[in-house]
């Protein structure tokens, strides 16, 4: 714990309160549960709403598109006020909790559409501005604490489907399951408000900068980092969305065994992020990003070939290991480049657009070329990601030198 307390410093000041810090990163677990508790219940819910599975798939895309709008709107709001990102996190948490209490009372597709918009906007506020807060605890040029916060996201992502499965096996009705998650979200909301009160009120100082004043979409660094995180999230959603079906089709795995393949990927993500928490600060953000992306690319290329099941599972863990640090380290690179909360929120929002389009783009690719294009297509996306990160590094380093 002493290591974590000293690893993240805001302009040389130690973390004020470990309970406050952990209450912030617990909000990311809350967001992960809000996202990952829904897919296991889809087939149960669509029967009561008389809608198709494909229609519900479009709702997921709407959810992450609205997430992006929340990121940009919240960033613009903070830029024009003296309020802290923590206030938006608290509002988002309250919205997530309310969403789960509301859904059992809905009955039509239009009501469900309004609900998913509310859920997506609330979730966008939570993940975006909780990440901005965590980046404020990290020292300049470090992504340790932001990677640690993403470990909590992984824990929530793994735990939510397990909780749903446990309750379904005990014949708990889906509406009551959502209410249960509503209480979990409410508990995290209360803990956040109690322990992070200073992050909710007062002038924002999560990320302090004075030289990001140009129009956001005319900023080359924002454009390149936004595209980078877009392609990363697009690749990740592609992998998570289709990996079970790929294993069932190519390796003849049972549905249960194929589902465990996604769990192996999440395990790799967790260890990849934890590794960054404990490595030396002498490793630059760009070194971490380029090595991780190169490792992700090599893993995807190797997965393009047919392997024994044991080797396949090892490679899935490996690609998760290399994928783990990328999202958080891109955000930290944006902060290190002088990005203010609006800049960082916009980059995170660009990532949510990748999550929104990932299922749609991957569905078209699989429909066009079958699962033979699964990992070659993923490798292409990762190669583009590597190029974008390389040019991002050149652009930001050039600006740093010219400003000296």
N, C-alpha and C positions, 0 to 999 in steps of 0.2 A: 504493500500500500504506500510505503514511503516513496518507492520508485515512481508510482503514478502521480503522487502529490507533487513531486519535483520535476517530472517529465514535461508537464504542461504548465507554462507560465505565460501570463499576459503581460507583455512588455516588462519582463523580469520580475513580476510579482507572482508569488506562489498562489495556488488555488485557494480561494478564501475558505471553502468549506467542502469537504469530501461528500457529505450528504447532499449538498446542493448539486454538485457535479453528477453524482450518481442518479439523482432524481431527474436530471436532464436526459441522461442516456437511457433511463428507463422509459422515457416517452417514445424512444425509437422502437423499443420492444412493443409498446402499445400500438404504434402505427403498423408494425409488422403483423401483429395479431389481427388488426382490422382488415388487412389485405388478405392474409392467408387462412383466415377462418371461413371465408366465403366459398372458395372453390370446392371443398369437400361436401358442401351442403347444396350445391347447385342442382344436382339431379333430384334432390328432395324438394327444393323450393319451386322449381319450374312447374311441377305438377299442380301445385296449389294456385299458381298464377296463370296457368294455361298458356305458357309461352314455350318456344323451342329453345334447345340448347344453343343454337347459333345466335338467337336473339340475345341470350344472356351473355354470350361472348362479346357482342358489340357493347354491352353495358360496361364490361371491363375496360374496353378502349375508351369509352366516355369518361370513366372514372379517372384514368391517368391523364387524359386531356385536360380535365378540369383541375387536376393536381397541378399541371403546368400553369394554368391561369392563376391559381392561388399563389404560386411561387412568384410570378411576375407582379401580380397585384399587391401582394404583401411587401415585396421589395420596394415598389414605388411608394407605398404607404409609409414605410419606415424612412425613406429618403426625405419625405416631406413633413415629418413630425419628429418630436423628441422622444418618442416611445421606444421601448426595447423589444427585440425579437421575442423575448419571453412572454410578452402579452399575447402575441399571435399564437405561440405554442399553447398557452392556457386556453385560448378561445378554440383552437383546433381540437384539443383534448376533450373539452366539453362537448364539441360537435360530434366527435367519434362516439362518446358515451351515449349521447342522445340518439344517434343513428341506430344503435343496436336496440335501444328500448322502443324505437318507433317501428321498425320493420315488421314485427309480428302483427301490427294493426293495419298493414297495407293489403290491398286486394286486387289492384289493377296494374297493368304494365306501365301506364303513365305515372302512377304513384311511385312505382319502382324506379322509373327513370329519374324523377325528382329526387328520390332518396339517394340514388347513386351519385348524383351531382353534389348533393349535400355532403355525402361521405367522402367523395373525392376532394372537394374543396377543404374539408376539415383535415383530412390526411395530408394534403399538400402543405397546409400551414404547419402541421406538427413536424413532419420530416425535414422540410426545408429549413425552418427557423430553429429547430432543435440542433440541426447540424451547424447552422451559423453560430449558435451559442457555444457548441463544443469547439468549433474552430477558434473561437476567442480564447478558450482555455489553453490551446496549443501554442507553443512558441513559434515564432516565425521560421519557416523552413522545415517544420516538423509536421508529421501527420499521425503521430502516435495515438493521441487521444481520440481523434476522429476515427481511426481504424478500430480502437477499442469500442467506441460507440456503435460501430457497425457490427461488432460481435454480438451486441445485445439485440440488434435487428435480426441477426441470424437465429438467435435463441428464440425470439418471438415467432419467427417464421417456421421453425421446426416444431415448437410447442403447440401452436394453434391447431394444426391438423390432428395432432395426437389427442388434444383435449376434445375436439369434435368427435373423433373416432371413439374415444372412451365413452362419451355421453350418448352417442348413437347406439353403441352396443348395449347400453342400458335402457334403450327405448325412450330416451328423452326427446320430446317433440322439438322440431327445429326452432320454433319461436322461442322456446325456453332456453335453448342453447345460445341464441343471440342475446337474450336478456342476461344470461350468465356472463357473456363477454362485455355487455354493457356495464355490469358491476365491476369487472376487472379494470375496464377503462376509467371508470369513475374513481376507483381507488388510486390509480396512478395519477389521475388529475389532481386529487386532493394532496397526495404526497408531493407532487411538483409544486403546487401553490404554496404549501407549507415550507418546504425546504429551499425553494428557489424564488422566494418573494422579492429579493433584490434584483433578480433577472427579469421580473415582470414590470416593475415600476421604475421610473427615472429615465435618464438619458442613455441612449444605446451606446455601449462601448464594447460590444462583442468583437467587433473588428474595426479598428480605427485606421483611417487613411485619409489623405487629403489630395491625392493625385489621380482619382478616378472620376473626373468630372465630365468627360466626353459622353456623347450620346451612346447608349449601351450597344445598339446594333451597328454602330460605326467603329466600335472598338475591336481591332483585330484579335487581341488576346481573348476577349469574350467570345468572339466568333469561333476561334479555333478550339478553345477549351469546351465551349458548348457543343460543337460538333463531335469532339472527342468523347465527351460523356454520353452524348446521344448514341454513338456507335457502340460504346461499351454496354450501355443498358439494352440496346437493341440486340446485341450478341447474347447477353446474359438471358434476356427473356426468351429469345429464340431457343437457347439451349434448354432452359428449364421447362418451357412449354412443350417441346417435342421430344425430349430425351426418353420419357417412358414409352411413347409410341414407337420410337426408333428401336429401342431394345426389344420390344415385343415383335416388331416386324423383321429385324435383321438377325436377332439372336434367339428368337422364339421364347423369350422370357415370359413367365406368367405375369399378369397385371401387378400382383403384389411384389414380385421380385423386381419388376421394372420400376415401380414406385420407389423402391429402396435405392435405386440408382441416383435419384434426385437428392435423397438424404446424404449419399456419399459426396455429392457435389457441395452441399451446404457444409458438410464437415470440413471439406477442403477449404472452403471460403473462411470458415472460422479460424482454422490454423494459419492460413495466409495472413489474416488480419492480426492475429495475436503475435505472429512473428515480427511484424512491423513495430508492435508496442515495445518489444524488448531489444531490437537491434540498435546499434550505435547511431547517434544523431549525425555522425560524420557521413552517413549515406544520404546523398541529396535526394530531394523529391523526384527529380528527373531520372536519376539512376534507378530508383525504385520503379518508376512508371515504365521506363523503357525495358528493363529486365523482365518485369512482370508481364508486359504485353508480348514480348518476344517468347517467353515461356508459354503463355497462353496460346500463341500462334503455333508453336512447335507441337504442343499437346493436341490441338485441333487437327493438325495435319496428320499426326500419328493415329488419331481416332478415325480418320478417313478410311483406314484399312481394317480388315476383319481380324480380330484377336480372340484368343481364348478368354472365357468369361472373367477369370481372375485378373488377367492383364487389363481387360476392359475396365474393370472396377478400379484398379490402381490408377489408370489414366484419367478416369473421371475425377478421382480425388486430386490428382496432380493439376488438372486444368482448373479445378476449384481453388487449389492452393495459389496458383499464379493469378487467378482472377481476383482473389480476395482484396488486395490492397488498392486496386485501381480506382474505384469510385471515390473513396475517401481521399486518396492522394491527389486526384485531379482537383478536388475542392480545395485542398491545402495549397496546391500550386497556384490556384486563383487568388487565395488570400495572400500568399507570399508575393504575388505580383502586384499587390496593392488593392485587391478587390474589396469594395465595401459590401455591406449586407445586400444591397440591391444586385450588385454584380454576382455575388455568390448564389443568391436566390435564383437569378436568371440561369446560371449554369446548371443548378439542380433541376430547375424547371425543364431545361433542354433534355436532361436525362429522362424525366417523366414522359416526354414526348416519345422517346425510344421505347419506353414500356407500353405506351398506348399503341404504337405502330408495330411493335414486335410480333404479336400474334397474327396481325393481318398480313405483314410482309412474308413471314415464315410460312403461313398457310398457302399463299400464292406460289412460293418457291417449291414447297412439297407437292402441291397439286400439279405444278408444271413438270418437275423432274423426278418426283418420287424421293424416297429416303436416300437414294444414291447421292443426292446433292446436299444432304444434311450437313455433314462436317466440311465438305469442300466450300459450301456457301458460308458457313460459320468462319472458316479460315480466311475467306476473302474479306469479310467484315472486320476481322481482327487485324488483317494487314492494313486496311484503310485506317483503322484506329492507330496503329503504330506510326503511320505516316503523319497523321494529324498531330500526334503528341510530339513527334520529332520537330515539325514546323512550329508548334507552340513553344517548344523550348528555345528555338532560334529566335523567334519573335520577342519573347519575354526577356531573354538574355540581352538582345540588342537594345531593347528599351532601357534596361537597367544600366547598360554601359553608356548610352547616350544621355542619361539623366545625371550621370556623375560629373 
